[in-house]
Amino acid sequence: MEYTRGLFLGEDAAVLETDVTIVGAGAAGLMCASTAGNRGRRVLLLDHANKAGKKILMSGGGRCNFTNLYTEPAHFLSHNPHFCKSALARYTQWDFIEQVNRHGIAYHEKKLGQLFCDHKASDILAMLLDECTRAGVDLRLNTGIERIDKREGGYRLTTHAGLVDCTSLVIATGGLSIPTLGASGFGYQVAQQFGHSLLPTRAGLVPFTITDQLKAMCTELSGTAVEDCQVSCNGQSFRENILFTHRGLSGPAILQISSYWQPGDRLEIDLLPHLDVPLWLRTQQGERPNAELKTLLGELFTRKMANLLAEHWFVSKPMKHYAAAELDAIAERLTAWQVLPSGTEGYRTAEVTLGGVDTREVSSKTMESQKSPGLYFIGEVLDVTGHLGGFNFQWAWASGYAAGQCV
Ligand SMILES: Cc1cc2nc3c(=O)[nH]c(=O)nc-3n(C[C@H](O)[C@H](O)[C@H](O)COP(=O)(O)OP(=O)(O)OC[C@H]3O[C@@H](n4cnc5c(N)ncnc54)[C@H](O)[C@@H]3O)c2cc1C
């Protein structure tokens, strides 16, 4: 047998024979590849992009929020909420942190258990690639897949670089967000080809667009953040900052709630969750009767925002001229602001894709298809989506590891 770049050519010299072929060299694919390689499996890792792990490089504003200290199943959305539990328990945030420590990568907790690299996201990618090299993984970029056929004991892939046979085929092609970073619907097509059901996909962790009368205010306030807000929709609430943009609303609290939002839903935003606003207004009226409302709001928000709120929402006058009912209405507006987004910015800017391959047809222990033995799905292509804060990478590491242990 001829030996080529770590893999054996079979009886038919035109076919590359592997134990495991992984399609998608992103977070999940890289983790799965090194895990399987370390078990002595002959692993081929294919990607159609010219670089592995492009999303890792872009993540966390270039510093990669690679995991979260408080990872637990409650931080994930899925039609099958129990599915993620087994993999998350068997490869935890502590396991990934141990690997990061072993590679001497400096990191810090930014807030809420979110761990970021001190230097660059490329530290994490370099670590994963190093682990793959040590495990003997054969990584081939710029390699698209034309077709996949099931054959005796495995699968045959027709790729742009030739034919590949494998016993185990792992689909790690991610979701639809940010097509310019290599995203494609390939994983969903493969799932359907082998009889899997798909759950409707939509953009998650994504800014909202606003087109009603609020648009003018958003545009004027573009770039302004409100540090501590509570945003609620469909029984879920997130407390973090929000950011006004030219197109609408963004910031962590908005991105989080976007994963729970459906077209037509209203958001309720408490701009001052840390304050008893009715009490504060009454106290101000008693202590500073001649102060104008917009002056007082300027002590809670930026001056520009206070002026705009006074202009768009309230008639600003000295506090002593407000009746009790008017103060109640002001408090209501500030603490239960109703916003009707016209939509989201979509996959162009979304961090994740909700929905995808239905996990009820996949083993939660091994990530193996229950429809087609030897076929595996890992990472974001599955209907498992994390909250903002490092949870999506932790899912990629955990599901990649789970499959890597048994492919
Ligand atoms: C801008 C941005 C910032 C983010 N920041 C964070 C963060 O800080 N923390 C966090 O936890 N999550 C973050 N995420 C989410 C996180 O990046 C994803 O959840 C994670 O990368 C999913 O891993 P994956 O391996 O399943 O898919 P991906 O990482 O998307 O990898 C899929 C791979 O498959 C390849 N591929 C696709 N189609 C084909 C095909 N047809 N043939 C061959 N190869 C193909 C792609 O080129 C890609 O390399 C961010 C996402 C974005 C877009």
The ligand as an ORCA input file, in Angstrom:
! r2SCAN-3c Opt
* xyz 0 1
  C     -18.778     36.681     14.376
  C     -18.984     35.509     15.305
  C     -18.476     35.555     16.588
  C     -18.687     34.480     17.469
  N     -18.150     34.539     18.713
  C     -18.319     33.496     19.558
  C     -17.690     33.480     20.838
  O     -16.926     34.390     21.187
  N     -17.955     32.422     21.667
  C     -18.761     31.381     21.291
  O     -18.958     30.449     22.070
  N     -19.320     31.336     20.060
  C     -19.103     32.360     19.194
  N     -19.651     32.311     17.942
  C     -20.393     31.096     17.537
  C     -19.362     29.994     17.153
  O     -18.413     30.549     16.275
  C     -20.065     28.812     16.499
  O     -21.135     28.376     17.288
  C     -19.073     27.670     16.309
  O     -18.007     28.098     15.475
  C     -19.746     26.462     15.678
  O     -18.762     25.492     15.454
  P     -18.930     24.428     14.262
  O     -17.643     23.704     14.195
  O     -20.184     23.678     14.424
  O     -19.106     25.308     12.943
  P     -18.079     26.335     12.282
  O     -17.100     26.815     13.272
  O     -18.937     27.312     11.575
  O     -17.277     25.452     11.237
  C     -17.877     24.905     10.091
  C     -16.797     24.627      9.076
  O     -17.385     23.889      8.004
  C     -16.905     24.407      6.772
  N     -17.898     24.111      5.750
  C     -19.146     24.634      5.618
  N     -19.736     24.132      4.533
  C     -18.857     23.270      3.967
  C     -18.887     22.456      2.801
  N     -19.964     22.446      1.997
  N     -17.806     21.711      2.515
  C     -16.691     21.729      3.297
  N     -16.602     22.499      4.415
  C     -17.680     23.244      4.732
  C     -16.723     25.890      7.034
  O     -15.819     26.462      6.113
  C     -16.209     25.893      8.473
  O     -14.808     25.820      8.511
  C     -19.449     33.363     17.040
  C     -19.949     33.322     15.747
  C     -19.721     34.367     14.876
  C     -20.266     34.284     13.478
*
